[in-house]
Amino acid sequence: MAFKPKRKGGTESLSFVEEGVRRFKTLLLDSKRKRTQAFSFGCIAVVVVMIYLLKSLVMQKTMSDLQLPPTHGHYTDEIVSLQPLIFPPIEHAPRLKQLNLRKLHTLRIDVDGNKKYVLKESDKSTTSKKRKEITDEFEIVKRDYLDHGKRVFSKGSDSPEVVVVTLVDFDQHDTDTLIRVVQNRVDYAQRHRYGVYVRWAQEFIPTIDNQDMAESYEFLKPLMMRAAMHAFPKAKYFWFLDQHALIMRMDLSLQTQLLDRKIMNLAVLKNVPVVKGSNIKTYNHLVSERAEVIIPQTNDGKLDTNSFIVKAGLYGKAFMDYLGDPLVRDYSWPSLSASVGHALQWHPNFLAKSALVVPKTIASVYDPTKPATEKASIDVFHYMQGDFVALFDGCQERKSCASDLALFYSQVQK
């Protein structure tokens, strides 16, 4: 076998032309490979984008078909009120007392014999035609009672900035007393272009587990406030004022009395224990105008839930939802005040949005043993002549609620 002799230098070298041809072929092959790879990746990208677009279209159509129902109150049916003064026909109180809850709501009995009133959410409002066909007076009273919880005010830009909220109990008071309470709110609201939201306390009994009115009345207040926020979706502030209280100064708006920034700065209690004996104190750096919950603190360190203000913001609504949650509401609290105090001590986010204020602002308590003519500067807790609000706390124990309300209502009317 013949061997090809090695060239001089020990290595075989290609000519310049051969080397150029080789490099050109390599370049062609690399370019073709890159074009193939780019084409493949491009096709994959196009397929992925097409799948994404098709999936988005399908999901959008599915979501449009599965839209959540519109928000509503306790009833799915609602009645739009043309006036921002929403209150029940007080003259129906005697007949409602005769009907009682058994005839106003559905009573269910489970297998263990436990009885509970339930709310029929799908109950339809009474049309004008159907109302004319009703001849039984008690049936008309019942229909008005059930329809009242469906009323909402939704006139947008015409919505009042402040809504006065009150729960009234037709079993506890006579008609004249109830009229005084509701008329007091209406007169004040009309003077300052506020809204009024008054409901029968009995309307909320079917929504809770403990259906004893005496034990549960206090814990209905957060539920009432959320119902008011739903009825007035454009309002900014909601002022809960207990049925055992009267607005004494009709000339003072809530902004002038408390909500104004300068007044709030003077009224807010900073760096004080949330409740008596607590190590948790209110924030010293609280910006008062950012507060969404405004609660008076009594001279003995208790939070007064007979008169408080909630702003319809994220934290204000969340706080009412928290207090109204069955897990919180059904705990054996001695009072709603204790529940609120617990929440503020254990939830710093709520505390950061809450302002404790001196009671003279919106919660002066009437004490029959103290003369109401003393100088207001002497006592920042008890009611003195000229105060904005008179609270008749303890009148049930004294059995003087009706007489106290009648006496002070006559003073307001002068």
C-alpha positions in Angstrom: 0.0 0.0 0.0 1.4 3.3 -1.0 1.7 6.1 1.5 1.2 9.7 0.7 4.3 11.5 1.9 4.0 14.1 4.5 4.6 17.7 3.5 7.4 19.7 4.9 6.7 21.1 8.3 4.9 18.0 9.7 1.3 19.3 9.1 -1.0 19.3 6.1 -2.2 22.8 5.3 -5.0 23.9 3.0 -4.6 26.4 0.3 -6.1 29.9 0.7 -8.9 29.1 -1.7 -9.8 25.8 0.0 -9.8 27.5 3.4 -12.2 30.2 2.1 -14.6 27.6 0.5 -14.7 25.7 3.8 -15.5 28.7 5.9 -18.2 29.8 3.5 -19.9 26.4 3.6 -19.7 26.5 7.5 -21.3 29.9 7.5 -24.1 28.8 5.2 -24.8 25.8 7.4 -24.8 27.9 10.6 -27.1 30.5 9.1 -29.5 27.8 7.9 -29.5 26.3 11.4 -30.1 29.7 13.1 -32.9 30.5 10.7 -34.5 27.1 11.4 -34.2 27.7 15.1 -35.6 31.2 14.9 -38.5 29.9 12.7 -39.2 27.1 15.2 -39.2 29.5 18.2 -41.3 32.0 16.3 -43.9 29.3 15.6 -44.0 28.3 19.2 -44.4 31.9 20.4 -47.3 32.5 17.9 -49.0 29.3 19.1 -48.7 30.3 22.8 -50.0 33.8 22.1 -53.0 32.4 20.1 -53.8 30.0 23.0 -53.6 32.9 25.5 -55.9 35.1 23.4 -58.4 32.3 22.9 -58.4 31.4 26.6 -58.9 35.1 27.5 -61.9 35.3 25.2 -63.4 32.2 26.6 -62.8 33.2 30.2 -64.2 36.7 29.5 -67.3 35.2 28.1 -67.6 32.8 31.0 -67.1 35.6 33.6 -69.8 37.7 31.8 -72.1 34.7 32.1 -71.3 34.2 35.8 -71.5 37.8 37.0 -72.2 38.2 40.7 -75.6 39.5 41.7 -75.9 43.2 42.6 -75.4 44.0 46.3 -78.5 44.3 48.4 -79.6 44.6 52.0 -81.5 42.0 54.0 -83.9 41.7 51.1 -83.1 41.2 47.4 -86.0 43.5 46.5 -85.5 47.2 47.2 -87.7 50.3 47.2 -86.0 53.6 46.2 -86.9 56.5 48.4 -87.1 59.9 46.9 -86.5 61.6 50.2 -83.4 61.2 52.5 -85.7 60.9 55.5 -86.3 57.2 55.9 -88.4 56.2 59.0 -91.2 53.8 59.7 -94.9 54.8 60.3 -94.6 55.3 64.0 -98.4 55.3 64.4 -98.3 51.6 63.7 -96.5 50.8 66.9 -99.6 49.7 68.9 -100.7 47.3 66.2 -97.1 46.0 65.7 -97.1 45.2 69.4 -100.3 43.3 69.1 -99.0 41.3 66.1 -95.6 40.6 67.8 -92.8 38.8 66.1 -94.7 35.5 65.8 -97.1 37.1 63.2 -94.5 39.4 61.6 -91.8 36.8 60.8 -91.6 33.1 60.0 -90.9 30.9 63.0 -88.9 27.7 62.3 -88.6 24.8 64.7 -85.7 22.3 64.2 -85.7 18.6 65.1 -84.4 19.4 68.6 -87.3 21.7 69.2 -85.3 24.9 69.0 -87.3 27.9 67.8 -85.9 30.7 65.7 -87.4 33.5 63.6 -86.0 33.7 60.1 -86.0 36.4 57.4 -87.3 35.7 54.0 -84.8 37.5 51.7 -86.9 37.0 48.6 -89.9 38.8 50.1 -91.3 41.1 47.4 -92.4 44.7 48.1 -96.1 45.4 48.1 -97.2 47.1 44.9 -99.8 50.0 44.9 -102.3 47.7 43.2 -101.9 44.9 45.7 -102.0 47.3 48.7 -105.4 48.6 47.5 -106.7 45.1 47.5 -105.8 44.5 51.1 -108.7 45.1 53.4 -107.3 43.8 56.7 -105.7 46.7 58.6 -103.2 44.4 60.4 -102.1 43.0 57.1 -101.4 46.5 55.9 -99.3 47.2 59.0 -97.4 44.0 58.5 -96.7 44.8 54.8 -95.4 48.3 55.8 -93.2 46.8 58.5 -91.6 44.3 56.0 -91.3 46.8 53.2 -89.6 49.4 55.4 -86.4 47.4 55.5 -86.2 47.5 51.7 -86.1 51.3 51.4 -82.9 52.9 50.1 -81.9 56.3 49.0 -79.8 56.4 45.8 -80.0 59.8 44.2 -76.3 60.1 43.8 -75.1 63.8 43.9 -78.1 64.8 46.0 -77.1 62.4 48.8 -76.6 64.0 52.3 -73.2 64.1 53.8 -74.4 63.0 57.2 -77.1 60.4 58.1 -78.5 60.2 61.6 -79.2 56.6 62.5 -81.6 55.4 65.3 -83.1 52.0 66.3 -86.5 52.2 68.0 -88.3 49.5 69.9 -92.1 49.4 69.6 -92.4 47.0 72.5 -90.6 49.2 74.9 -92.1 52.7 74.3 -95.5 54.1 73.7 -96.4 55.9 70.5 -96.0 59.4 71.9 -92.5 58.7 73.1 -91.5 57.2 69.7 -92.9 60.2 67.9 -90.8 62.5 70.0 -87.6 60.5 69.3 -88.1 60.3 65.5 -89.4 63.9 65.1 -86.3 65.1 66.9 -84.1 63.5 64.3 -86.2 64.6 61.4 -86.3 68.3 62.6 -82.5 68.3 63.1 -81.8 66.6 59.7 -84.1 68.9 57.8 -82.4 72.0 59.2 -78.9 70.9 58.1 -79.8 68.9 55.0 -78.9 65.6 56.6 -80.4 62.2 56.1 -82.4 60.1 58.6 -82.4 56.3 58.9 -84.7 54.9 61.5 -85.7 51.2 61.7 -87.6 49.0 64.1 -85.2 47.0 66.3 -87.5 44.0 65.8 -86.6 43.9 62.1 -83.1 42.7 62.9 -84.1 39.9 65.3 -84.4 37.2 62.6 -80.8 38.0 61.5 -79.2 37.0 64.8 -79.0 33.8 66.9 -79.8 35.3 70.4 -83.3 36.6 69.7 -84.0 38.0 73.1 -84.4 41.8 72.5 -83.4 42.8 76.0 -80.1 40.9 75.6 -79.4 41.7 72.0 -80.5 45.3 71.4 -77.0 46.7 71.9 -75.5 44.2 69.4 -77.9 45.2 66.7 -76.2 48.6 66.4 -73.4 47.5 64.0 -75.9 45.7 61.9 -78.1 48.9 61.8 -75.1 51.0 60.8 -74.2 48.7 57.9 -77.9 48.7 56.8 -77.8 52.5 56.8 -74.6 52.6 54.8 -76.3 50.4 52.2 -79.4 52.6 52.1 -77.2 55.7 51.7 -74.3 54.6 49.5 -73.1 58.1 48.8 -73.2 59.5 52.4 -69.9 60.2 54.2 -70.7 60.0 57.9 -73.2 58.0 59.9 -74.1 59.1 63.4 -75.8 56.5 65.6 -77.9 58.1 68.3 -79.7 55.8 70.7 -83.5 56.0 71.2 -82.9 57.2 74.7 -81.3 60.4 73.6 -82.3 63.8 72.1 -80.5 66.4 70.1 -80.8 69.6 72.2 -79.1 72.1 70.0 -80.8 72.3 66.6 -78.6 75.2 65.5 -75.3 73.3 65.6 -74.3 71.1 62.7 -72.3 68.0 63.3 -69.4 69.5 61.4 -69.4 72.6 63.6 -69.8 70.5 66.8 -67.2 67.9 66.1 -66.2 66.9 62.6 -64.3 70.2 61.8 -60.6 69.5 61.9 -59.8 72.1 64.6 -62.6 71.0 66.8 -61.6 67.3 66.4 -58.0 68.1 67.4 -59.3 69.6 70.7 -61.8 66.8 71.4 -59.6 63.8 70.6 -58.2 62.0 73.7 -54.6 61.0 72.8 -52.2 58.7 74.7 -55.0 57.5 77.1 -55.9 53.9 77.9 -58.5 52.6 75.5 -60.5 51.3 78.4 -60.0 51.7 82.1 -56.9 49.8 83.4 -55.7 48.9 79.9 -52.0 49.0 78.9 -53.0 49.8 75.3 -53.3 53.5 74.8 -54.6 55.6 71.9 -52.0 56.8 69.5 -50.4 60.1 70.3 -49.7 60.8 66.6 -53.3 60.2 65.4 -54.3 62.5 62.6 -57.9 63.3 63.6 -59.3 63.9 60.1 -58.3 60.4 59.1 -60.3 58.8 61.9 -63.1 56.6 60.6 -64.6 55.7 64.0 -65.4 58.3 66.6 -66.5 57.1 70.0 -66.9 59.1 73.2 -65.1 57.9 76.3 -66.8 58.3 79.6 -65.2 59.7 82.8 -64.8 56.2 84.1 -63.0 54.9 81.0 -65.9 53.2 79.2 -66.7 53.6 75.5 -70.1 55.1 75.0 -71.9 53.2 72.2 -75.1 55.2 72.6 -73.7 58.0 70.4 -70.9 57.4 68.0 -69.9 58.3 64.4 -68.6 56.0 61.6 -67.2 57.2 58.4 -68.2 55.2 55.3 -64.6 54.3 54.5 -62.7 51.0 54.3 -61.9 50.7 58.0 -65.3 52.1 59.2 -67.2 49.5 57.2 -64.8 46.8 58.2 -65.1 47.7 61.9 -68.9 47.4 61.7 -68.6 44.1 59.9 -66.2 42.8 62.5 -68.5 43.8 65.4 -71.5 42.3 63.5 -69.8 39.0 62.7 -71.5 36.1 64.5 -68.2 34.8 65.9 -67.7 38.2 67.6 -71.3 39.2 68.3 -72.3 35.9 69.9 -69.4 35.8 72.4 -70.6 36.5 76.0 -69.7 40.2 76.1 -71.2 42.1 79.0 -72.0 44.9 76.5 -71.3 46.2 73.0 -68.8 48.7 74.7 -66.8 45.7 75.9 -66.7 44.2 72.4 -65.5 47.5 70.9 -62.9 48.0 73.6 -61.6 44.5 72.9 -61.4 45.1 69.2 -59.5 48.3 69.6 -56.9 46.8 72.0 -56.2 43.7 69.9 -56.4 45.1 66.4 -54.0 48.1 65.9 -55.3 48.8 62.4 -58.7 49.6 63.9 -57.2 51.6 66.7 -55.2 53.6 64.2 -58.4 54.7 62.5 -60.4 55.4 65.7 -60.7 58.5 67.7 -61.8 58.6 71.3 -63.4 62.0 72.2 -64.6 63.8 75.2 -68.3 63.0 75.9 -69.4 66.6 75.9 -69.2 66.6 72.1 -72.0 64.2 71.3 -72.8 62.2 74.4 -73.5 64.3 77.5 -75.3 62.0 80.0 -78.2 63.4 81.9 -78.1 62.8 85.7 -81.3 63.8 87.5 -79.3 64.2 90.8 -77.1 67.0 89.2 -78.5 70.4 88.4 -78.4 71.1 84.7 -77.8 74.8 85.1 -74.2 74.6 86.4 -71.4 76.0 84.2 -70.6 73.5 81.4 -66.8 73.9 82.1 -67.1 72.3 85.5 -68.3 68.9 84.2 -67.2 67.4 80.8 -69.3 64.3 81.2 -72.8 65.1 82.5 -75.4 67.1 80.6 -75.6 70.8 81.2 -78.0 73.3 79.7 -76.7 74.3 76.3 -75.0 71.0 75.5 -75.5 69.5 72.0 -76.9 66.1 73.0 -78.6 64.7 76.1 -78.3 61.0 76.7 -80.7 59.4 79.2 -78.4 56.5 80.1 -79.8 54.5 83.1 -83.4 55.7 82.5 -84.6 52.1 82.1 -83.4 51.3 85.6 -85.0 54.5 86.9 -88.1 53.8 84.8 -88.1 57.4 83.6 -87.3 57.1 79.9 -90.7 58.4 78.7 -90.8 61.2 81.2 -87.2 62.3 80.6 -87.7 62.3 76.9 -91.0 64.3 77.2 -89.4 66.9 79.5 -86.4 67.5 77.4 -88.3 67.4 74.1 -90.4 70.2 75.3 -87.3 72.2 76.0 -86.0 71.6 72.5 -89.3 72.8 71.0 -89.1 76.2 72.8 
